[in-house]
């Protein structure tokens, strides 16, 4: 695999981290909203993803979108071009609304796989539309890009050392496509499948990796979190920012702001702009000694299903036209960072936010007691699971009827083996010479590691998708061996 066909996923680590760690507001300088004029708000996000699969000519790695286009007779593959249109259509919808005097908002989450797929397919039409949405000054106040894992990995079952690799790979790719300034504005994070870890050490590593990566907040699913006493979040609490605290099995703590995605049929809610109409019935809520606008936050697949393909565009236009008559008062569309920065400018920072934790942790810490150790935590987990088979430390997502772990040992074991082998070979080399991450052997091995962690290989059940995972694992093993040989010889 030659460098020109590898996605830009590594090689600028120190530069990227210095860039994203810069402080100061990123949305406020562009915002035309006045907090005191707002009674309620809604924030909608669209999640876009297609996996990378070894199904091209001679087994080449291609986007599933490309596969759909090349095999229109299979399943619902006839939707490939409508999907492609969904990926670029906000570049038409937003300018139309702005020209009418409306004040629209949207948050966008595109996986690295998908961005790479557009490049592989030569879809300049989509990439130019996305560049417009990421960079053009006329839409910057209206669009917030959310970071995510490069290859749509689910955090609870991703090897802990790879959480940072997934985050950094996406940041590399986004900066390569849209520039440093656009990346600096990416401060919110959208976890694939809304999957939040609840094992103390995985959650601690996840939140630490987000903070190290310059992220200031993340979107979480309502039922994936709880209050410190184990109770569910109140209705009012889901309409306010919360502070997610992660405590490791050694007692260390780290926290990050969380905006709450409420439960429901995601695509139907966003596709019909229900968050807007829900927000119209809400007012301000008490927080930090003052009152702030209630916020309804929601995310859905941006292309999947008839509602998103067909109903979303007219509903999006209709909702924002309705709000336009209010002239920025009452209920407004808002983006996550914009909302939080408006609060901060009004003196309401994260110290005022209610504290929450991942679901199931109250029971765990109650069992562990006041002086946690890794051994005590693991013993407590074992005891709780023995007494209650429903007690799980596998995290919670928006698909709780489906496990990302059970029945997938034939994917998870190779994934963990590949990760361990990758770090065994490359971590010492990178520690000795950080420029190793710019080399083709490193990047090829990293690509296969990230790809194997894609959630899709554990979503569709056993069969062709687990076969794809097996083949990516085989190639990843070979790439690591080649890298060890090539870079070992250089050393």
Helices and strands as residue ranges (DSSP letters): G 3-5, H 13-20, G 28-30, G 35-37, E 38-48, E 52-54, G 57-59, E 61-63, H 64-70, G 77-79, H 80-88, H 90-99, E 106-110, H 112-121, H 124-135, H 137-140, E 143-147, G 155-157, H 160-178, H 180-184, E 188-190, G 192-194, H 200-212, E 217-221, G 222-224, E 225-227, G 237-239, E 242-247, E 253-261, H 266-271, H 274-279, E 284-287, E 290-301, H 305-306, I 307-311, H 312-324, E 330-333, H 336-345, G 350-352, E 354-358, H 361-368, H 374-387, H 409-432, G 434-438, H 440-452, G 455-458, H 464-490
